[in-house]
Amino acid sequence: MILSPMIRQRAAQELTAGELRQRTVDGRGVADVRLLQIEDGPGRGQRLLVVRNASGIGLEISPDRGFDISSATWRGINIGWNSANGLPWPMNPVDAEDGLGFYRNLDGFLVTCGLDHIGGALRTNASHFIHKHRKEVFHPLHGRISSQRASISGYGVDWNRETPIIWAEAVIRQSAMFGENLVLRRRIEVEVFGGSIRITDLVENLGFRPTPHAILYHINFGYPSFMSRSRFQVISKQISYQHSMLRINSRRMTSWIIFKSFLSHPTNLRRSSKFAMVHWLRE
C-alpha cells in the first residue's frame, strides 16, 4: 500500500507526543530548522535558516538580508520568485546608481522595504534630527532594512505547545550617527502541521528624535506556482493602516502591504501578518 503525503501527515498529527517521539526521537522526521551557510556562487558566506514542516512548507530565511524569506516552497514546488542576482553577498550598496542599488540585490519571496522610507529614491529634509551637519537625508529605493544583517535571537521547534511550531527570531537595526536609530524585532512562525506562515514585527525608535517610519512587505510569487493559468486567491482581514495594493503582471505576482507612520521616542509599533500558503489550479 502506498500512502499519500497528506495521509502520512494527518497520521503524524494525530499521534501523542510520546508516540511521535517513539517514531522520530528528535522530531526531524516531521519538522526541522537549521542554520547553514552558502559556500558557493554570488551568495557565498551568507547565513540561511532552512525550515521545513510536516505539511510540506519549506522556507529559507536570510539573516544577512534583513531576516527576509529568500525562498518558499510547497511540497517541493517553488512558490517564490528569484532573479538573476542570485542572493548576492556582500550586498551591493543601496546608495549606488542614484539610489537604485536595490535592483542589484532584489531576490526572493519576501523582501522588506523600510524602515524610514519606501518608494523611489529621493532626498528629504532632516531638520527633525536637529543637527547642524545633517540638513537632508538621502533615501535609496525602498529603503535600507533589507540590506542590514540581523542578530539572531534564537530558533527551534517548540514541541511543548498545544500546537507545535517552528520559530525563528532576530533583531535588525537601521541606524546612522546623528540620524535614525530604528530597530526591527521579527519573529517568524510556521506550525509543524499547519499551512501558513506568521510574521510578527515590532518596530522601535531607539533614537532621541522623532523619526519617520514606513514599511512595505514586498511579496513575490514566481514560476511554476504562478503561471498564466494559475488562480490566485487572497483571503485577508481588514487592514486598518494607510493602504494596501496588489499588482499583477504576466511574469510574477507581487503583493504589496504598506504601512506608514511617524515614530516619536520612546515608542514602538507592532505588526502581525499571517501569509496563507498559495493554492493553485491549472486548467
PEPE-V629715 format. One record per helix or strand of 3 or more residues. SS is the DSSP state (helix for helix, strand for strand). FROM is the first residue (numbers start at 0). TO is the last residue. If there is no record, write none. Layout:
BEGIN
ss-><SS | SS>
from-><FROM | FROM>
to-><TO | TO>
END
This chain:
BEGIN
ss-><helix | helix | strand | strand | strand | helix | strand | helix | helix | strand | strand | helix | strand | helix | strand | strand | strand | strand | strand | strand | strand | strand>
from-><4 | 16 | 31 | 46 | 56 | 62 | 67 | 95 | 100 | 109 | 121 | 126 | 135 | 144 | 149 | 164 | 180 | 195 | 210 | 242 | 252 | 266>
to-><13 | 22 | 36 | 51 | 61 | 64 | 73 | 98 | 103 | 114 | 124 | 128 | 138 | 146 | 157 | 174 | 190 | 204 | 220 | 247 | 262 | 275>
END
